[in-house]
Amino acid sequence: MSTYAVGFARPDRRSWAQPVDQPMSWHAVEAHRPADELDGEVELAVCGAIVQVWGAQRWDRMSAGRSTCAECRQRTTPALRQVG
């Protein structure tokens, strides 16, 4: 099972693949080291958005919220990954 940090899509760090007016600002970032070590780093989210890691948040808690990226939620849900 992969571990994910939480990334925030800042307006100045948006990916060209993501619409500028995208309301879903929170994204999953695959963490290859502890999330607190990534805190403040600019990383690539699971969906391809460029985000800044917010180390104080955990993706497993945030991922149920309405302000999270639907693609990140889909790609980080184990049951959905096995089917797709």
TIVO-2410 file (N, C-alpha, C; in nm, 3 decimals):
# residues 84
REC num residu      c1      c2      c3 atome chaine
REC   1      M   0.083  -0.118   0.000     N      A
REC   1      M   0.000   0.000   0.000    CA      A
REC   1      M   0.088   0.124   0.000     C      A
REC   2      S   0.055   0.218  -0.085     N      A
REC   2      S   0.130   0.342  -0.094    CA      A
REC   2      S   0.089   0.439   0.015     C      A
REC   3      T   0.184   0.523   0.054     N      A
REC   3      T   0.157   0.629   0.149    CA      A
REC   3      T   0.148   0.760   0.072     C      A
REC   4      Y   0.051   0.843   0.108     N      A
REC   4      Y   0.030   0.968   0.038    CA      A
REC   4      Y   0.034   1.087   0.132     C      A
REC   5      A   0.099   1.191   0.087     N      A
REC   5      A   0.098   1.319   0.157    CA      A
REC   5      A  -0.011   1.404   0.092     C      A
REC   6      V  -0.041   1.516   0.154     N      A
REC   6      V  -0.142   1.608   0.101    CA      A
REC   6      V  -0.071   1.727   0.038     C      A
REC   7      G  -0.113   1.759  -0.083     N      A
REC   7      G  -0.058   1.876  -0.151    CA      A
REC   7      G  -0.167   1.976  -0.181     C      A
REC   8      F  -0.131   2.104  -0.175     N      A
REC   8      F  -0.226   2.211  -0.202    CA      A
REC   8      F  -0.188   2.278  -0.334     C      A
REC   9      A  -0.284   2.288  -0.426     N      A
REC   9      A  -0.259   2.349  -0.556    CA      A
REC   9      A  -0.265   2.500  -0.543     C      A
REC  10      R  -0.150   2.562  -0.532     N      A
REC  10      R  -0.145   2.708  -0.525    CA      A
REC  10      R  -0.172   2.764  -0.663     C      A
REC  11      P  -0.235   2.881  -0.671     N      A
REC  11      P  -0.267   2.939  -0.803    CA      A
REC  11      P  -0.145   2.960  -0.892     C      A
REC  12      D  -0.029   2.988  -0.833     N      A
REC  12      D   0.091   3.009  -0.913    CA      A
REC  12      D   0.164   2.880  -0.948     C      A
REC  13      R   0.111   2.766  -0.904     N      A
REC  13      R   0.176   2.638  -0.929    CA      A
REC  13      R   0.082   2.539  -0.998     C      A
REC  14      R  -0.015   2.587  -1.070     N      A
REC  14      R  -0.111   2.499  -1.137    CA      A
REC  14      R  -0.046   2.428  -1.255     C      A
REC  15      S  -0.088   2.306  -1.276     N      A
REC  15      S  -0.044   2.228  -1.391    CA      A
REC  15      S  -0.124   2.271  -1.514     C      A
REC  16      W  -0.064   2.269  -1.629     N      A
REC  16      W  -0.137   2.301  -1.752    CA      A
REC  16      W  -0.248   2.199  -1.777     C      A
REC  17      A  -0.235   2.080  -1.720     N      A
REC  17      A  -0.337   1.976  -1.737    CA      A
REC  17      A  -0.461   2.002  -1.653     C      A
REC  18      Q  -0.450   2.089  -1.553     N      A
REC  18      Q  -0.562   2.118  -1.464    CA      A
REC  18      Q  -0.619   2.256  -1.496     C      A
REC  19      P  -0.749   2.270  -1.507     N      A
REC  19      P  -0.809   2.401  -1.534    CA      A
REC  19      P  -0.775   2.501  -1.423     C      A
REC  20      V  -0.754   2.627  -1.461     N      A
REC  20      V  -0.720   2.731  -1.364    CA      A
REC  20      V  -0.830   2.750  -1.261     C      A
REC  21      D  -0.954   2.733  -1.302     N      A
REC  21      D  -1.065   2.754  -1.210    CA      A
REC  21      D  -1.106   2.627  -1.135     C      A
REC  22      Q  -1.019   2.527  -1.137     N      A
REC  22      Q  -1.051   2.401  -1.070    CA      A
REC  22      Q  -1.070   2.425  -0.920     C      A
REC  23      P  -1.189   2.394  -0.865     N      A
REC  23      P  -1.216   2.421  -0.724    CA      A
REC  23      P  -1.154   2.319  -0.628     C      A
REC  24      M  -1.109   2.207  -0.678     N      A
REC  24      M  -1.054   2.102  -0.593    CA      A
REC  24      M  -0.906   2.127  -0.569     C      A
REC  25      S  -0.874   2.193  -0.459     N      A
REC  25      S  -0.738   2.238  -0.434    CA      A
REC  25      S  -0.647   2.136  -0.367     C      A
REC  26      W  -0.703   2.035  -0.300     N      A
REC  26      W  -0.623   1.938  -0.226    CA      A
REC  26      W  -0.597   1.815  -0.311     C      A
REC  27      H  -0.472   1.770  -0.315     N      A
REC  27      H  -0.430   1.659  -0.400    CA      A
REC  27      H  -0.345   1.559  -0.322     C      A
REC  28      A  -0.339   1.436  -0.373     N      A
REC  28      A  -0.254   1.332  -0.315    CA      A
REC  28      A  -0.117   1.337  -0.380     C      A
REC  29      V  -0.014   1.325  -0.297     N      A
REC  29      V   0.125   1.320  -0.343    CA      A
REC  29      V   0.184   1.190  -0.291     C      A
REC  30      E   0.235   1.106  -0.380     N      A
REC  30      E   0.294   0.981  -0.335    CA      A
REC  30      E   0.419   1.013  -0.253     C      A
REC  31      A   0.419   0.965  -0.129     N      A
REC  31      A   0.528   0.996  -0.036    CA      A
REC  31      A   0.626   0.880  -0.029     C      A
REC  32      H   0.748   0.904  -0.074     N      A
REC  32      H   0.853   0.803  -0.068    CA      A
REC  32      H   0.939   0.821   0.057     C      A
REC  33      R   0.901   0.920   0.137     N      A
REC  33      R   0.964   0.946   0.267    CA      A
REC  33      R   0.855   1.006   0.355     C      A
REC  34      P   0.878   1.022   0.486     N      A
REC  34      P   0.773   1.073   0.574    CA      A
REC  34      P   0.718   1.208   0.527     C      A
REC  35      A   0.586   1.225   0.539     N      A
REC  35      A   0.520   1.347   0.491    CA      A
REC  35      A   0.576   1.472   0.556     C      A
REC  36      D   0.617   1.463   0.684     N      A
REC  36      D   0.671   1.583   0.750    CA      A
REC  36      D   0.803   1.627   0.688     C      A
REC  37      E   0.877   1.534   0.626     N      A
REC  37      E   1.000   1.571   0.556    CA      A
REC  37      E   0.969   1.640   0.423     C      A
REC  38      L   0.851   1.616   0.369     N      A
REC  38      L   0.810   1.679   0.243    CA      A
REC  38      L   0.741   1.813   0.265     C      A
REC  39      D   0.710   1.847   0.390     N      A
REC  39      D   0.634   1.968   0.421    CA      A
REC  39      D   0.695   2.091   0.355     C      A
REC  40      G   0.613   2.160   0.275     N      A
REC  40      G   0.657   2.281   0.206    CA      A
REC  40      G   0.720   2.257   0.070     C      A
REC  41      E   0.752   2.133   0.037     N      A
REC  41      E   0.813   2.101  -0.092    CA      A
REC  41      E   0.711   2.111  -0.204     C      A
REC  42      V   0.757   2.147  -0.322     N      A
REC  42      V   0.673   2.148  -0.441    CA      A
REC  42      V   0.689   2.013  -0.508     C      A
REC  43      E   0.579   1.943  -0.529     N      A
REC  43      E   0.581   1.807  -0.582    CA      A
REC  43      E   0.475   1.790  -0.689     C      A
REC  44      L   0.482   1.678  -0.759     N      A
REC  44      L   0.383   1.641  -0.859    CA      A
REC  44      L   0.278   1.552  -0.792     C      A
REC  45      A   0.151   1.591  -0.802     N      A
REC  45      A   0.043   1.512  -0.743    CA      A
REC  45      A   0.015   1.389  -0.828     C      A
REC  46      V  -0.059   1.296  -0.773     N      A
REC  46      V  -0.098   1.173  -0.841    CA      A
REC  46      V  -0.167   1.203  -0.974     C      A
REC  47      C  -0.247   1.310  -0.979     N      A
REC  47      C  -0.322   1.346  -1.099    CA      A
REC  47      C  -0.239   1.428  -1.199     C      A
REC  48      G  -0.120   1.470  -1.161     N      A
REC  48      G  -0.036   1.549  -1.250    CA      A
REC  48      G  -0.029   1.697  -1.217     C      A
REC  49      A  -0.108   1.744  -1.120     N      A
REC  49      A  -0.103   1.884  -1.079    CA      A
REC  49      A   0.025   1.911  -1.002     C      A
REC  50      I   0.077   2.031  -1.014     N      A
REC  50      I   0.194   2.073  -0.938    CA      A
REC  50      I   0.142   2.136  -0.809     C      A
REC  51      V   0.185   2.081  -0.695     N      A
REC  51      V   0.130   2.123  -0.566    CA      A
REC  51      V   0.241   2.144  -0.464     C      A
REC  52      Q   0.207   2.214  -0.357     N      A
REC  52      Q   0.298   2.230  -0.245    CA      A
REC  52      Q   0.248   2.140  -0.133     C      A
REC  53      V   0.336   2.056  -0.079     N      A
REC  53      V   0.296   1.960   0.024    CA      A
REC  53      V   0.262   2.033   0.153     C      A
REC  54      W   0.151   1.990   0.212     N      A
REC  54      W   0.102   2.044   0.337    CA      A
REC  54      W   0.117   1.932   0.440     C      A
REC  55      G   0.233   1.923   0.502     N      A
REC  55      G   0.268   1.810   0.589    CA      A
REC  55      G   0.183   1.790   0.712     C      A
REC  56      A   0.106   1.892   0.751     N      A
REC  56      A   0.023   1.880   0.871    CA      A
REC  56      A  -0.105   1.800   0.845     C      A
REC  57      Q  -0.134   1.769   0.718     N      A
REC  57      Q  -0.257   1.697   0.683    CA      A
REC  57      Q  -0.224   1.556   0.636     C      A
REC  58      R  -0.318   1.464   0.657     N      A
REC  58      R  -0.302   1.326   0.610    CA      A
REC  58      R  -0.404   1.299   0.500     C      A
REC  59      W  -0.359   1.241   0.389     N      A
REC  59      W  -0.448   1.215   0.275    CA      A
REC  59      W  -0.563   1.121   0.312     C      A
REC  60      D  -0.536   1.021   0.395     N      A
REC  60      D  -0.644   0.928   0.430    CA      A
REC  60      D  -0.758   0.998   0.503     C      A
REC  61      R  -0.733   1.109   0.568     N      A
REC  61      R  -0.840   1.188   0.631    CA      A
REC  61      R  -0.902   1.287   0.532     C      A
REC  62      M  -0.817   1.352   0.453     N      A
REC  62      M  -0.862   1.457   0.361    CA      A
REC  62      M  -0.939   1.401   0.241     C      A
REC  63      S  -0.907   1.280   0.200     N      A
REC  63      S  -0.958   1.228   0.073    CA      A
REC  63      S  -1.110   1.214   0.067     C      A
REC  64      A  -1.177   1.215   0.179     N      A
REC  64      A  -1.323   1.205   0.179    CA      A
REC  64      A  -1.390   1.341   0.161     C      A
REC  65      G  -1.314   1.447   0.168     N      A
REC  65      G  -1.371   1.582   0.161    CA      A
REC  65      G  -1.407   1.625   0.020     C      A
REC  66      R  -1.498   1.721   0.012     N      A
REC  66      R  -1.545   1.771  -0.117    CA      A
REC  66      R  -1.442   1.858  -0.187     C      A
REC  67      S  -1.346   1.911  -0.114     N      A
REC  67      S  -1.248   2.001  -0.176    CA      A
REC  67      S  -1.123   1.927  -0.225     C      A
REC  68      T  -1.132   1.793  -0.232     N      A
REC  68      T  -1.018   1.716  -0.282    CA      A
REC  68      T  -1.039   1.677  -0.428     C      A
REC  69      C  -0.931   1.658  -0.497     N      A
REC  69      C  -0.931   1.624  -0.639    CA      A
REC  69      C  -0.994   1.486  -0.661     C      A
REC  70      A  -1.094   1.480  -0.747     N      A
REC  70      A  -1.163   1.354  -0.775    CA      A
REC  70      A  -1.068   1.251  -0.838     C      A
REC  71      E  -0.980   1.296  -0.925     N      A
REC  71      E  -0.886   1.203  -0.988    CA      A
REC  71      E  -0.788   1.146  -0.886     C      A
REC  72      C  -0.740   1.230  -0.794     N      A
REC  72      C  -0.650   1.181  -0.689    CA      A
REC  72      C  -0.723   1.080  -0.600     C      A
REC  73      R  -0.850   1.109  -0.567     N      A
REC  73      R  -0.928   1.014  -0.486    CA      A
REC  73      R  -0.941   0.881  -0.557     C      A
REC  74      Q  -0.975   0.886  -0.685     N      A
REC  74      Q  -0.995   0.763  -0.762    CA      A
REC  74      Q  -0.865   0.684  -0.772     C      A
REC  75      R  -0.755   0.750  -0.798     N      A
REC  75      R  -0.627   0.680  -0.816    CA      A
REC  75      R  -0.567   0.628  -0.686     C      A
REC  76      T  -0.611   0.679  -0.572     N      A
REC  76      T  -0.554   0.635  -0.444    CA      A
REC  76      T  -0.645   0.541  -0.367     C      A
REC  77      T  -0.762   0.510  -0.422     N      A
REC  77      T  -0.854   0.416  -0.356    CA      A
REC  77      T  -0.817   0.275  -0.400     C      A
REC  78      P  -0.772   0.189  -0.307     N      A
REC  78      P  -0.726   0.055  -0.344    CA      A
REC  78      P  -0.826  -0.027  -0.426     C      A
REC  79      A  -0.953  -0.026  -0.390     N      A
REC  79      A  -1.053  -0.106  -0.463    CA      A
REC  79      A  -1.066  -0.059  -0.607     C      A
REC  80      L  -1.064   0.071  -0.629     N      A
REC  80      L  -1.077   0.125  -0.765    CA      A
REC  80      L  -0.952   0.098  -0.848     C      A
REC  81      R  -0.835   0.100  -0.784     N      A
REC  81      R  -0.710   0.075  -0.858    CA      A
REC  81      R  -0.706  -0.068  -0.911     C      A
REC  82      Q  -0.757  -0.164  -0.833     N      A
REC  82      Q  -0.754  -0.304  -0.875    CA      A
REC  82      Q  -0.848  -0.329  -0.993     C      A
REC  83      V  -0.961  -0.259  -0.995     N      A
REC  83      V  -1.059  -0.278  -1.103    CA      A
REC  83      V  -1.009  -0.215  -1.231     C      A
REC  84      G  -0.954  -0.093  -1.221     N      A
REC  84      G  -0.912  -0.016  -1.340    CA      A
REC  84      G  -0.783  -0.061  -1.389     C      A
***
